[in-house]
Structure formats: structure tokens, C-alpha cells
Amino acid sequence: MSMAVALVVIVVGALLFHFVSPWWATPLASNWRAMDDTLTITLVITGIFFVGIHLFIIYTLLRFHRRHTPLAGHRAAGAAETFAPHAAAYIPEHRTLERWLTGGTAVAIMALLAPGLFVYADYIRAPRDALVLEVVGQQWQWRYRFPGNNGKLGLSNVRFVSAANPFGLDPDDPAGHDDILINGNEVHLPIDKPVKLLLRSHDTLHDFFVPPFRARINIVPGMVTSFWFTPTKPGRYEALCAQLCGIGHANMRGYVVVESEAAFRRWLAAQPTFAMTRMQAAGANVVLLDPQAARGKTLAQSKGCIACHTVDGSASVGPTWKGLFGKTETMADGSTALVDDAYLKDFIRNPQSRVVKGFAPMMPLIALSDDELAALIAYIRAVGTNATTAPAAAQSVPSQSAPSQPARVTVAPPKEEVHVR
């Protein structure tokens, strides 16, 4: 009896939790209502089986349980004896019942899978006029790339990935010169226009997911996955990684801003192209920091440091770099340390050797050459001491305006930009 009561409580509690639960899906903001419908079908079918099976078990417990302790030497009743005490033969199986159960289960499984197969076929078949957006995942940040005036994305390869070329674009492919690069966690999209996402990873498994869009897919290293959706409501939506990708997984977040076509075009026009970033890396524009610190800034972006450390004093996963250099930090064990070059070098080389008070020991070991480490420390020093003005020699470099047609710019990059360090 107690087991039957417990099962009744479980069934009633599960139903109440579903209908009064505060955890509901976020409001739909894309064309994928079919995703919600598919999930509803799955929930209804599994819910019916959940309740039905438990009710059957409760019935059998109440109807056929033995009320008295059996005498010594008595054996348990067989299936045939239980349901038909007058039967003389023991029947170990019931073929008719098995056929009904097998058939019913098969129909239920097909009802679960069939809608999903149709939805998935449409999910990966993007409209021809869809806007193409590439999403690049890296521990623990997002990067985005749009095709330029030629409407094509340039070739990319991991062997071209460097601090100056974090997207790994082929500098010898003219189609990529006008590609528009967003080296940050926020991207804008036009409303009511289909968007085809091409997703790739620089390190491990990721998953780009914006809950109100109901659209997501695994980003597998070494391959390009894709899906499409049409944003239908303006707003600023949080994007997150939906696959465990390391110790900083929970902080791999970004934002997708859905706005009017005109606002999107204005935002897109303000973003740099691959050609522009190569010109900047080659020193064609005025650099506000000294060359070594400028290189350190690029490294901080390419190595994912900016995913955990801010430069404006705002709170994040790790200590902000603003005002950090020259500060006396307190460790979790109560000890203190002066933040200087030696401290930063030791901390970056051995991130788990000490823990700053108020922060979790989650910084990973990042592979850096001695030159790269020196450049990164120079950038932290510049930001930490607010020394953001360049020396006179750097300030005297003449400014060059960006070309009106970035796709036609052909600037030969330094050799170190096209080789993995």
C-alpha cells in the first residue's frame, strides 16, 4: 500500500509541477514555432505514457498484492495463475499482449520522431536569399564574419590563425579581403530577414544558442555546421554556449541585437573588413599604444583573455585590468603581492599556483611564447596604469584614411601574420 501511495504522489506532483512551474520557454522570437510544436508533441506523448504506466502499476499493486505472509514451501503464483487462478498450466509469456505492446510502442516512437525529421530537414535547408553569418567559437568567446561587397566569404584555414589573424583567413584569397569581421561577443541582425549561420570552432566542442530563436546546433572542431532562422522581434538577446567546453563554459556568452534593416546596415558599415585589419596590423594607422602593447591587445583578443578580464573596471570572471598594474593584490590565503611584471609573468605561466581573493581558480594555462608574453604584459601594464598615450615617435606616424572600397585593397601582410606561432 505504501508503494502505491508513493507512486500516486509522484504522478500528481509531476503533473502539478508541469502546470504551475515558473520555468517556461522564453517567448518565441523567430520563425521556428515548429520547434515548440515538436517539443509539445514529445511532451504530450511521453506524459501520457508516464501517467498510464504509473497508473497501471498502482492498479496492480492494489489489486494483486498478497495480504498475508505466504506459508513456508508455498511458491509465488505464475502469470496465468495470477490472472486466472482456475488455470492449471503455467504460461511464461503472452504473445498477443507482446504484439500489442510492441506495436503500440512502435507507433508512439514514430509519432515522436516523424515531426522532428520534417522540421530538421527544413532547419538545415536555408532560403537562397538568406544573409550569411559565420560564427567562430573559441574558449570562451564568440567572433562573427559577414561577406563583403562580393557576397562571398573568403577561405579560412587553421594554419593561418595568429594573433593578428584570429579568424584564420587566407590572405591570398581575394574573396576574403572585404569580409566584415566582428572580433567581439555582440552581433547585429536585420529583422524579418532569413539568416544562415555557418559555425566552426578553433578548439573544442561548442554550441551557439539563442533561446528565444529556438535554434542551435553543435559546433564541431574540424567541420562547418549550419542552420538558419528568421528573427521576428526586435531586441537584444543573450547568446550562450550550450555544450560544456571547459572551465569557463558558463561565461561564454554574447548578444544578438535584432533591429531594422536600416539600423543594421549602418552598424555593418562601421565594422572593419579583413583588409582594414591587415592595414592596422601592418602599422598603416595611428596606434594609440606603443607597438608592443598594441600587439598585446591583439593577443588578449585572440587568446580569449577579454572573455574574463575587462579593461573598463567593470566586474567579470577575473580581475579587471583597469588599474591593476602597481596594485597590491590580496590572495585567498591572506597573503599579498605587488602586481608588477614578475607577478604577471608568473601568474600567466602558472595560473593555478595562487588564487586572488574573491575570484575562482578557473584561469586556464595559455600557450604563449616569451615575446607574446612580454607583449601581453605590456598591454596589461598600459591599461593598468592608464598609460594609453603613445610615445612621440608613434604619434608622429601619419594617419591614412580607410579606402572606400575595402574589397579592392591589396596590402601584403607581414610574414608572421600568416604562420601559426
Summary of the structure (lengths in Angstrom):
residues: 421
radius of gyration: 30.3
end to end distance: 70.1
largest distance: 106.4
contacts: 1176
relative contact order: 0.11
helix: 39%
strand: 17%
